[in-house]
Amino acid sequence: MRTLRALVAAALLCLVPAVSAHAAADVTYDFEDGTTQGWGPRGGGVSVAVTTDAAHGGTGSLLTTGRTATWHGASISAPFVRGVGYTVTAYARLVSGLPSSTIALTVQRTPTGGDTTYERVAAATVTDGGWVRLSGNYLFTAESAGVQLYAESSDATSDFYLDDIVITPLGDPTREPISSDFEDGTAQDWTPRAAAALEPSTAAAHAGSRALAVSGRSASWDGPALNVLGRMAKGDKYALSVWVRLGPDTASGRLGLSIERRSGGTTSYERVVSPKDVPAGEWVRLSGTYTLAYDVDFLSLYVESDSGTFPFYLDDFSMTYVQPKPIQTDIPALKDKVPFVMGSAFTRPDTLGVHGELLARHFNGVTPGNELKWDATEPREGEFTFTDGDYLVDFATRHGMKIRGHTLAWHSQTPDWVFQNAGKELLLKRLETHVRTLVTRYKGKIAAWDVVNEVIDENQPDGLRRSKWYEIAGLDFIRTAFRVAHEADPDAKLFINDYNTEFPRKREALYALVKRLKDEGVPIDGVGHQLHLNIEHPPASSVEATIERFATLGVDQQVTELDVSIYTDFVSSYDTIPPELLVQQGHRYKELFDVFRRQAAKLSSVTVWGESDDVSWLRSWPIPRLNAPLLFDDELQAKAAYWGVVDPSRLAPLARRLAAPAGTPKVDGKRDLEWDLLPDSPVARVGDVSAGFQARSSAKGLYLLAEVTDPTVGKDDRVTFTVDGTPYVVGRGGGPSGGATGGQHGGKAAVRPTATGYRVEALVGTGTDVNVTVHDSSGEAVWNGKVTPAPAVKLTSAAHRTPALDGVVDRAWSAAPEIRTGTWIQGTSGATAKVRSLWNGSTLYVLAQVADPALSEESPNPWEQDSVEIFVDPGNGKTKGYEDDDGQYRVSFSGRVTVGGTFDAGGVKDHVKAAAKTVPGGYVVEAAIDLPTITLAPGTLLGFDVQVNDATGTARTSAVTWNDSTGRAYLDTSHWGVLRLARG
Ligand code: XIL
């Protein structure tokens, strides 16, 4: 029960009374402390005082005397919150010798813009003979001022006692939903953060006929805010949703939903929904969940833009308490099922309620997600803040969890002051102070530190990221950070941490750096592999190759930030996640944990980046979208991903899919060029055996390829292809045409040894349900799924010549074959191009002669201007998303160049030069694309495609490509054609 003192404190802190901090619990007035507990006289000449002449409970009660009117009595400013129901009970008794009368508890209030009302809450006939109980319910809904609860009597002059007045909220306000629809023509408690004007308006409405128009904003953060202090309880989770639309004359803008909270004088801002694109004329929903993790004395949510002060509309807001499901206690703890420390990233909210229970049950390792980063620990020089860090470290220590400290030096989440006016000496001094302070503070508590984070950029000639750290201090910032960390806590394990270490180029760049620094004597204990992966890529085998590679350096290794995004690109977004994707994710986690278990001697821990999907950073990065990359779902229940780790036999079987392009490769075991047009699909390793698999379709049947990795020859070694139920068995034993085949359709097969195993090629009967099982005495690697025919992958070649880059078609081009765009992805006719390619050194040259009589650059979007797009994938990886060096190079008819790639196209954006010239009936584009990540040589295969965009005015009216028919070439490299570099 809450006492009056707490109530008064809450009332003072409450800045906007409409939704206040009161009444989350009972409020009781018992008059035992000798004060009137806030009650005062109502009416002239009335007095109220505490007395011990009578008491219902304890020794004191409140006596009211001097009344001369029925409405005279005792009153208090009432702790009622609009929209919340209450039960009010009280005990009353008359002073001895007075005749009986009716005593009533009444509420007086004045609704905004209306007349003062008087509402009776409870009443009873009261005598001087004993205490009488008054009880009733009360609720008000209109915004009101001057809310008073008072006791009065039907007898204008009787004196009475009151005692044990209890106000009990019927619904806990932190459990009550809040909604705003603006249909009543008011702003419904929304207030401007600064200068913004909020006006209920009929100019737009998401539903009904009104929305809240927001205009006159003074800054990106200025706009509508709703005070929710007292409406959220610490540790509880709330679902928030609001619809927004751009205001008049606004072409584009990004809007998001944020929270401002203050705790003990410190203001913090948190994003619930990161600003997202709001296309003109459309209502866009901002929705997300928020868990209040702090004691607060100010709490407000608001809509803001990421930049600009454009007007917008807001409608149909709702906030609802999310009742937590209990965590499952009948499933094994992850930490009991793996042979290494099982960690999770965590932040403060993750330690509360069911999140805290889940964390404690499944994980014996933790990494503070943000709280030990530089911006959190030393926001201003020499001003260290460890409130959150200490809290998390204490939580982990109490639960016996191993703690990873993340991170001491990083280019991100580092305040600007660190680099301000800093030469090398000053920067290293600041670094030294920072590292020493953190590592010393947590000496003996934090077992491992990510000393430096993400210092590799494999696209730089020396493999090192051009961060401010590097630009000012070179490698010395890494050396200093490790040295000082080691001095501060010689027992802490010191790590270099990075992402994409499973990709060969980055792997090698990191390897070279670690080797170099270790050779110098820099105290590096281990390498951290973040492993932010996606559902398709890269295969578990590249993770395994990375672990094996670093093991040769004799360093410890940890998986530090594992998650598996359900998206393969940086743009797509589901409203609901297809269930089969979650099954696929379960199998993906299984394959990864197969690797981790196999490599357990080299791995001291595996940490997932978040305990459950609801807290994943991938809900806001690289764009706000529904993602589900972790082992437990939004309600903290075990996903297929969890079973993939703990007990894969519980996973639903996975039906994979593979396209079989038209083709007739020779069945001789020699791997025709045709097979190289696509990468092999991985058949994940089991025991010592793994494989890559492909198919081609033809009228003669299905051509199948298995590249088996199996270093030791054994009598069980064989591959079984089962097509629509018919098995074809091919033993390893044969020579060039050897091996046994089976199945009633006969078929043809060839086997050849390779450096790491053997290759099987076969022609079998046509079918779609395919099982590939690779047998070995140590296990069976299996691929199972549907193979569907597809058009042949187009192949062309580039001649070895150098053209002049001037928009004039010189003679060099005639050495290359010409291809034409003919695959319509928008419309069925329009501009097309004849295309040729040349190469020399590290440069690819592309010529496009475009037939397009009417040219336009009117659209602000470059893909809606008359333009040519050239797609190049140096590794011909045919991945569903872009890898770092995959590029989309766009040249408009006027020579304007735009580039697409991974989310910032960082690896490719400076690699293209172009010239363009208009000619009668069209234009000519020449582009030179530098490909520094591979060595170009005769026979090199590049993923390659060309697209022509045809604009009319501001719209794109057609688009045509050479090979890719999906219309997704800008997101997905897997349907591009192939360009082969020729010798001459
Ligand atoms: C992420 C956090 O999880 C987010 O809350 C924050 O907004 C951005 O940083 N690699 C890292 C981590 O090393 O520090 C990042 O963590 C995720 C990528």
Boltz pocket constraint, residues with backbone or C-beta under 6 A from the ligand:
constraints:
  - pocket:
      binder: B
      contacts: [[A, 369], [A, 370], [A, 453], [A, 530], [A, 561], [A, 617]]
      max_distance: 6.0
